[in-house]
Amino acid sequence: MERRIFVAVFLSFLVVYAYQALFIEPEPPRPAQPQAEPPVAPPPTPSAAEIVAEAHPVATARPVVSEAGERDIVLESETVRAVFTNRGGRIKQWLLKVYAQDSTGRPVDLVPSSLPSDQPLPFSLRVDEGGLTPTLNSAIYRATHSGNQITFEYEDASGLHVRKHFQIDPERYLITFTADVRVGDQVLNPYVQWGPGLGDIGATSGGGSFFTGNYVQPPQAIFYDGNSVERIAAATIAERPVHERAFRFAGIDDHYFIAAAINPGQARVEYRTLTLPAGENPEISRQFVAHTYRFPQPPRDVKFFLGPKSFDVLKSVDAEFVRAIHFGIFAWLAVPLLGALQWVHGFAGNYGWAIVILTILINLAIFPLRHKSVVSMRKMQELQPEMKAIQDRYADMKVTDPARQKMNTEVMNLYRERGVNPASGCVPMLLTLPVLFAFYAFLSVAIELRGAQFGLWIRDLSQPDPYYVTPILMALTMFWQQKITPTSADPAQQRIMLIMPVVFSVMFLSAPSGLVLYWFISNLWAIGQQYFTNWLLGPMRSRDARPAAEGRLKSAGSGKTAGVKKQ
C-alpha cells in the first residue's frame, strides 16, 4: 500500500509538472454548429507597398490639420511611463516602473523596442479602402494632451479626417480608445493593429526541455468568450489565425504580462507569429505574436489592458479577467493560497520568508492527516512478518486456484484483529495532494515573485537558483525522508523508490527558486514530523508469524491445487 502511495504521488506530480512546464493543453472541442464561429475570410494582410510606405512616408494630400514635425507625448505616473508619438497617433513605449526588465533595473517596456521599422506600433489603423493605410500611420497628427487624456487629429485636402482619442488609467493599466476615420461623408471602420508583442525579454527568451524545465511561457494568443479560456501557442497559431465571437477579453499574453481588449463584445481577432530580431543584439531573434482587431462598428470607448497579470489588478478591471492567470486545474485552491501568501507578506516584508511561513502554516493544517497516514504505515510495517508468512503459505498456488481465496480471508482477518485499515495510510496522503499541487501551480505563475529577493545568493525568487543550492538541498531532504518513512515494500522496491529524489532534483534545477524553497521546507517539515511520530509511538513492536489456518491444504480436484502449506 505504501509503495502504491509513493508511486501515485510521483506519477501525479509528473503529470502536473509536464502540464505546467510544457504548457501542453488539449485542443478545446469546437462548439456545435449553431454556436460555431461563422466562416470568415481572413482580414487582408498589408501589402509590401503599404508596409514600406508605413516605414517611409509617401507623399499625401496637403495636410489641413497636422503639426510641423514629429514629437513624443509622455504621460507619467507612479506605475507607468507611456510615450505616444504624433506620427500615426500611436503608442511608442509603455514602461512599467514597478517591474524591472532585468538585473540592470530598467523598467519593462511592453512595446518591444528595436524591432524592424516595417512592424506596426500598438493602435495602428488599417482600412480596406483606397490605399489609405500608409497615410493613417505615417501622417503627423495634431496632438492635444490634458491630464490623462490624449487626442490625435489629422485632416488633409483629399477629405480624409482621422481622430484618435486615448484615456489612460495608469493605476489599472487601462487604455480607453476611440477611433473615427472619415473620407468626406463616408465613415470607415478601421482594423486596430497591435503589432508584435509582448516586450518582456524574460518571456520572449524562455525555453527548455522536459528535463531542464520550461517555467517561462513565451507570447501566445489568449481569449475568453464566457465558456473557457483558450490559449494558443505561437507554433500553432497559423492553423487557426482568425477568431470571431463575443469576447470577454481577447489579446496576447506571456508568463507575467498581457495585452488584451476587455469586454469588446462581438469582434474578430487575427493572430500571426513573427520571429524578429529584438534588443541590442540584432543577431538574437525572438518570437512574437501580433494581433489585429476588427469590430462591427468603428471602435468607440473600447478598453484595452496592457500590464501585469497580477490577480488584484486584473480583478479590479473585471472579475472574469483573472482567468488570464493560468493556475491550472487547481485554480479553486491556488487563488486562496495566493491571497494567503500576500497576507503573510504584509507581515514578513519578504516573499521568501512569506513562502517559508505559509509552508509551515499549511503543513500545520494538514498535520493530522499526515500523522494518521504515518501511524497507519507504521502499523502496516509491524504486520509485515505476519503478512509475509501468510503470503508464503500460498505462494505456490495458482492465482486461479479457489483455495487461494483463503489467503485474502486470512489477510482481512489479520487487519481486523490488529485494528488496521489498509486505506488509512493512503487516503489521508491523497487528500493533501491538492494543497501541494495548488501551491506548486500558483508559485509557478505568481508575478509577486518576479524580481523578489530572498537574501544571500537568491536575488529573484522567480528565477532558478544560480548555484543550485536549493535544488540539491531539496534532493537530499527528499532522500532522507524516503529513508525514514515506514514502508512494507521489499528492499528491491525501496531501492527503486530512492530514484525519485534524483529525478526530482533534475526536474527542479531550472525551477523558480521560490518553488524549490517551498518544496525544501515541506520536506524538512515532513522529516521532523516523522521523527516526532516515531518518538510518540515508541519502538516498533515485532510480531511473530501467525500460525497456519489449516494443518494442510489438500488438492481440490485432479491436481488443480498446486500449493502446499509451508512449515
N, C-alpha and C positions, 0 to 999 in steps of 0.2 A: 504493500500500500504506500509506504513512504517513498519507494523508488518511483512509483507512478506519480506521486505528488511532484517530485523534483522534475521528472520528465515533462509533466503537464505545465509546470511553471516555466521551464526552459523553452518548450515549444511555443507556449503562448507569448513569451517575450520576443522570440524570434519573429513571430507573425507581426506583432505590434512594431517591432524595430524595422522590419522590412517595409511595412506600410508607411511608417513615419519617415524613415531615412530615404527611401527611394521614391516616395510620393506616387506610388502606383495605385490608381483607383480604377475600378471597373467602369466602363463607359455607361452612363445612365441610360435606362431604357427610353426609347423615343415614345412620346405621348401618342395616344390614339389619334386616328386621322382627323377627327373634328378639332382636336386641340393642336394638331401639328403645325409647325411653322409653315406659313404659306410659301410656296415656291417663289423665290425672288431672284432676279438676276443680280450678280454682284455689282456694287457701285462701280462706275467706271474708274479705272486706275489712271492717275495723272499721266499724261503723255510725257515723253522725254523733253519735248519742247517746253511744256509747262514747267517741268522741274527745273530745267536750265533757266527759264525766264524768271522763276521764283528766286533763284540764287543770283541772277544777274538781271536786274530790272530792264524791261524793254520800254521803248517809247510809248507813251499813252497819250490820251487826250489831255488837253490843258487842264491842270487842276484848278478847281474853283474854291474848294475848302481843303486846305492842306497846311503844311508848315514848311519852313525854309530848308530844314535839314533833319537828319536822323538824330534822335536823342533817346535817353533812357529815363523812365519814371520809376522811382523807387518808393515802395511802401514798406515801412519797417515797424515791427513790434517786438515784444519780448520773445516771441516764438518763431517768427518768420521774417525773412528779408526777401520781398518779392520785387523782381526787376522786370518791368514791362518795356518794350520797345515800340516806338511810334511807327516803325516800318512794319506795316501789316497789322498793327494793334494786337500784339501777341505777348505771351509770357516768355521771357528770355532766361530767367533764373527763378527758382523757388527754393531758397535755402532755409533749412530747418535749424534754428540756433540751438535747440535743445539736444540735437543728435549729431555727434561728430562723425565725420566720414571715415576717419582712420586715426591712427595714433598721433598724427600731427595736430589734431584738434580742429581741423577745418570742418565747417558745418556741411551736412549732407545737402546736395543740390539734386532735387528730384527731376529737374530738367537736365538730361545728360549734356555735358559740355564737350567741346572738341569733336563734335560729330560732323560729318560732311555737310557742306553748306546746302546741298540739294535736299536735305531732310527737313520736313516742316516742323515748326515750333508748335507748342500747345495753343489751341484756339485759332489755328489757321483755318481759312474757309476755302471751300471748293464748290463750284457750281457747274452745271452741265451746259449752260448757255454761252455761246459765242466767244469762248476763249477768254473769259473774264478772270479766271482763277489767278493767273500771274499778277494782274493788277491788284486784286484783292489782298495779296500777300506781299507785294513789293512796294505798293504806294506808301507815301509818307502821310500819315494821318495827323489831324489836329487833335492834340490830347488836352483834356481838362481834368484836373485832379482836385478832389475835395474830400478831405477826411479819408474814409475807407472806400471811396468810390472813384472810379476812373472811367472816362468816356473817350472813345476814339471815333473820329468822324472824318469821312473823306467824300469829296464830290468832284466830278470833272465835267468838262463841257459836253461829253457824249451823253450825259443824263444819268450816269452811274452814281448812285448815292449809297454809302455804306456807313452804318453806325453800330459800334460795339460798346456795350456797357458792362462793366465789371463792378460787383460789390463784394468786398473782401471781408471775411470774418477770420482773422489770423489766429484767434484763440482756438477755433474749432477747425481750422484748415479748410474752410469752405469758400468757394467762389460761385457767386450767382451771376449767370451770364445771359445776356440778351443780344441778339444779332438781327439787324434789319438791313436787307440788301434790296435795292430797287434799281431798275433801269427805266427811267421815265415813270410811267404809271404801273409798270409791271413789277409785282412783288416776287422775288426769288426765294426759294427755300434752300439755303446752303447746307452742305455737309460740314460738320465740325471735326477737323482733323486734330489728333493729339500728337502724332509724331512718335518717334522711338522713345521708349521708357522701360523701366524707371532708371534713376540715376544713382542708386546705391551701389557703390563699387563692390562691397562685400557680397551682395546678392548676385550681381551680374558675373562675378568671377567664381562663384561657388561651384563645387563639383566633388566627385569622389566615387568610390566603388562600394560594393556591398560590404567588404571587409574593412575598408578605411573609413566608411561612413559618408553620408551626404546629408548634413544637417542644415544646408543652406539652400533655400528654394529660389531659383532664378526667376526672372519675369515670366508670367503666364497670363492667359486670359481668365477672367473670372466674372460670373454674373449670377444673379438670383432673381427668379420670377415668382417667388412665393411658395414654390414647391420644394426645390432643393437647390443648393449651391452647386454650380458646375464650374470645375476648374479644368482648363485645357492646357496641357503642357505645350511649350513653344514648338516642340518637334512634331506635334500632331495638329497644329492649327490649320495647316494647309488642307487637311481633309474636310474640315467644316469651317470655313473662314467667315461665313455670314450667318448672323442670328437675328431673327426678328420676332419680337413678342413684347408683352407688357412687363417691363423690368422693375424690380425694386431697387436694384443697383446693378451697374454693368461697367466694366473697365478692365484694368490690368493690375496685378499686384506682384510683389516679390516676397521675400521672407518677412520683412518688417514694415513695408510701406505699400500704399495702394493709391491709385488714381482712378476714380470712378464717378459716373453720373449717379446722383441719388434721386430715387423715385422719378425717373424721367417719363414713366408711363410707356405707351406704345412707342417703340423705337427700333431701328435697325442698326446693328453694330457689325462692322467688318474688322477683322484682325489680320495682321500679316507679321511674319517673323523676319527679322533682319539681323545679319551678322555684320557688324560695323566696327571699324577702329574707334576707340574711345580712350580718353585720358591723355596723359602727356606723352606716352609712347605709342605712336601710330601703328607700330608693328603688332601690338596686342589687340586682338579682336574679341568682342564680347557680343553676346546675343541679346537682342532687344525685341520687344513686341510693340508694334504701332497699331493704333486703332482709330476708327472713324465712326462718328455718329450721324444718323440721319433721322430726323423727327418728322411726324406727319405735317407739322406746321413749322414755320421758322422758329428757332429756339427763343423762348421768352421766359426769363426768370428760372432757367434750368440750373439746378445746384450741382456743383462738381466738388468732390473731395480730393485733396492732394496732400497726404500726410501720413502719420504713423498708424500702424494697426494696434493702437492702444485701446484696450477694452472700454475704459471710461470715456475716451474721446469719441470712439465710434458710437457708443450708446447715446451720447449727448446729441449726436447728429440724427440718428434713427435707431430705434430699438432693434430692428432687423439687421442693421448694418454690422452688428457684432459677429454675424455669421461669416464674415470675411476672414476672421481668425480661424485657422484650421486646427481645432482642438481634437479632431478625430471622433471616434465613436464614444469616447468618454467625456464629451463636452459637458454633459449634465453634471459631472463631478469636478471636472477641471476648472470650470468657471468659479464655483465657490472656493476652491483651493487657491486660485489666483487672487481672489479677494482677501483670503486669509493671509497670503504672503504680503500683500500690500499693507494690510493692517499691522502685521508683525514688523514690517519695515518701518512703519511710523514710529515704533518704539526703539528698534535696534539701530536705525540710521544707516544700515549696511545690508545690501541684499544677500551677501554671502552668509552673514550671521543670521539673517532672516530665514534663509533656507535651512540652516542648522537648527534653529529654534523650532521652525514649523515641522521639520522632520521628526524632532523629538516629541512634539505635541501629538503628531499623527500616530507615532509608534506607541505613545501612552494610551491613545484612544483604542488602538487595536490590540493592546496588551492582553486583555482577557481571551480574545480569540486565539492569539498566538500561544498563550500559556496552555489553553485547553488542547491545542494541537500537539504541543511538545509533550504534555503529560500522556496523551494517548499514544504517541510514538514510543514513549518510554515503556508503557505497559506492553505494547506490542513487542518491543525488544526483549522484555523479560520473558515473554511467552515463546520466544523463538526456539529454545531447545525442545519444548513440548510440541510445537508446530512441526519442527523437523522430524521428530520421532514419528508423528502421525503420517507425514508425507513419505517417510522411508518405508513404512509398513505397506504402503500401496504403490510404491514406485514401479514395481514390475507389472502392474496391471495395465491393460489397455484402457484408453480413455473411454471406449465404448462399452466396457465391461460394466454391467449393472451393479456389481459388488463394489465398484469404485465410488459409487454414490455415498457409501457409508463413510468415506473419508470426509466429505462435506458435512455430514451429520456430526462426526466427531469434532471437527473444527468449530462448528457453530456451538456445540455443547461446551467446548473449551472456552469460547468467548463468553458465553452466558455464565459459566461458573466463576470466571475471573472478573466479571463485570466490565468487559472491554467491548467497545463499539468500534469496529474497524473503520467506519466512515468518520468517526470523530477526529481522526488525525488529518483527514483530507479536507473536509468541508470547511472548517474554520480558516485554513490557509487559503482556500479558494475565495472565501469572502473578502480577504484582504487584497486580492489581486486588482480589483477595480481601482482601489485607492493608489496602489503603486503605479499602475499604468496611467491613471489620470495625472498624477504628479509628473510622471515622465512626459506626458503629452504637453502639458502647459509650460513646463520648463523649456521644452524644445522651441517654443514659438513666442514666449513672453518677451516683448520688447523692453520690459523693465530691466532685463538683464543685459541689454545691449549697452556696452561701454561701462557697466557697473563694476567697480573694483571690489575685491575681497581683501586684498592685502598681500604683502610679501611679493611672490612672483606672479600671482594671479591678478592681472590688470583688467581683464574683461571676462565676466562670467559667461558671456555668450560665445566666447572663443575657446578652442581646445587649450588644455594645459600645455604651455610651451615646452616644459621639461618633463612631461608625462609622469609627474609625481603622483597626482591623484588617481589616474588610471591604474598605476602599479599598486598603490595602497588599496584601492578597491579590489583588485585581483587577489592580493594577499589576504585581506579580511574575508573575502568570499571563500578562499581555500580553507582558512581557519574555521569558518562557520560550517563548511561541509564536514570537516574532520570531527567536530564535536557534536554534530546533530545526530540524535539517536536514529538508527535505521535497522530494519530487519532484512535488508538486502544482503546477498552473499558478497564475499570480498571482491570477486571479479567485477560485479556490478558497481560496488563502491568505487573501485578504481576508475571505472568508466565515467562515473559522475564527477570525478575530480577534474575531468577535462573542461567542465563548464567554466571555471574561473579563467582558464586560458582563452576560451572563446570570447567570453565577456570582455576581457581586457583588450583583445584585438578590436572588438566592436566599439569600445569606448575610447580608443586612442584619439579619435578626431571628434568626439562628442563635446558639446559645450561643457566647460569646467563646472558650471553651476549644476548641471545634471549629474556629472560624476561625483560632485561633492555630496549631493543628496543620496546617491546610492552608497557611497562610502560610509556616511553617518548611519544609514539604515543598517548596514552590515555590522557596524560597531554595536549598535543597539541590540541587534539580534544575538550577537555573541554574548553580550552582558546578560541578556535575558535568559539565555541558555544556561549560563553558569549559575544564575540565581535560581532557576527552576531545579537544576541538579542539586544545589545545596538544600533547597526546600524539600525535595523528595528523599534526600539521603542516598546512601549507597544502593546500587542496583542489587535486587534480590535475585538469586539464581534459583530456578525451579528444576526439579528432576523431571525426566520424561514421563508422560502418562503411561500407565500400564495398557496393554493391548485390550481392546474392547472385546475380542473373542480369542479363545485359545488358538484357533487355527481357521483360516479361511479355506473353505473347500470349493472345489470346482463345481460350478453350476452348469451342467450340460456336458457335452463331449469336448472337453479341453478349452472351453471358451474363456475360463478364468485362468489366467497365466500367472497371477501373483500369489505368493505365499507370505505369511506373516514373518517379518524379520524379528529375530530374537534380540 
